Amino acid sequence: MISPDPSGRSPAVRRTGLLATALLVALTAVWGSTFFLIRDLVRTVPPLDFLAIRFTIAAVLMVGIFWRPLRALGRREWILGAGLGLLYGIAQILQTIGLSLTDASVSGFITGLYVVLTPLISALILRERITRVTWYAVLLSTAGLAVLSLNGVRIGVGEALTLGCAVIYALHIIGLGRWSTTAHATGMSAVQMIVIAVVCCLGAIPEGITWPQGAGQWASVVYMATAAGVLALWAQTWAQARLTATRAAIVMTLEPVFAAFFAVLFGGESLTARMLVGGVLVVAAMYVVELGSRPWRRTLNAGKAARGSGRADGSEVPIESRHHEVG
């Protein structure tokens, strides 16, 4: 296992770590680029229809690619994977509908609050003590959310739905941290993708599916099902195996920044003072909670180590479980 201490690594290992970091930055940029693409697509294709098409494509690809890990799963892993997939599917529906009602940049920042919400919800469920640093992060993120999202004295529907999806993503992260193992992670990811596709199809089929129109819309759907889905999962798994979870998590906090960047650069949105101030506060909260709030991650790993499924170096929750783009 690669040592988390840079001073103890050989030049070859250090280069591999740099390559893994660069790859994770590229993945984060890909994930960030999907926000304005989804925002544009759901103007003509209903959110549930888009999700059904996107995740069906991704599920078919994952079943074809990861057929052997799927067959190796036991009944318990199938049940757990299905439950996690149900959570993720609901979160995707909330996020996509919310994105149709708010700006892509705002959606990216609010979605990123799962990084802060995860230790808070974990404290409630696992009865962990909330540290002072975590409370600082909560205050920062709340202030950032208010600056980004408040319309007068209320939060808009789009922002509220997106905040709900961030809460469910946090529950999904906690579930993965408790129940996923290195031996079954790939197979369980495929199970989740199958369930996500089923959930989205059940919501879309009764009223009939509106298909994407033209090469541009289909290109966006295929891009999000493959580059931002299947390929991203594989590359993230490779990268996080060569980085400490803390370093990888810090890199992943760039996602809302990339979301705002692409929304302004290609999505036709304007760079405003509210976006800058709110975004800085939210990203600051993510860094604070990642750099300073560690006990909840140790607890999750203690549970995994007790089952013999933890990482050899005792590091934190696998970082691939932190991101909302499983597929």
Secondary structure, DSSP 8 states (H G I E B T S, - for coil): ---S-GGGS-HHHHHHHHHHHHHHHHHHHHHHHHHHHHHHHTTTS-HHHHHHHHHHHHHHHHHHHSHHHHHT--HHHHHHHHHHHHHHHHHHHHHHHHHTTS-HHHHHHHHTTHHHHHHHHHHHHH-----HHHHHHHHHHHHHHHHHHEETTEE-HHHHHHHHHHHHHHHHHHHHHHH--TTTHHHHHHHHHHHHHHHHHHHHGGG------HHHHHHHHHHHHIIIIIHHHHHHHHHHTTS-HHHHHHHHTTHHHHHHHHHHHTS-----HHHHHHHHHHHHHHHHHHHH--HHHHHHHHHHHHTT-S-TT---S-GGGT-S---
